[in-house]
């Protein structure tokens, strides 16, 4: 079973040059809730991009980079499968 630990990203979609870090392993179950525009889909897009190199929505890679900073997009996803830990770092300059 895959257990997600952390997702971190910056300059990804509408997020700026400061890291956004979300801990996903604080409890056995995680529920993500929030108002429209609060970043729920952005978090899911970041996980999808980190793991597969593409968004879960129909967004082109070039559009994933923050349009204001237009550089330095990075996504990090940490997870474990069984007893092995993994960290995937993916970005666009």
Secondary structure, 3 states (H helix, E strand, C coil): CEEEEEEEEECECCCCCCCEEEECCCCCCCCCCCCCCCCHHHHHHHHHHHHHCCCCCCCCHHHHECCCCCCCEEEEEEEEECCEEEEEEEEEC
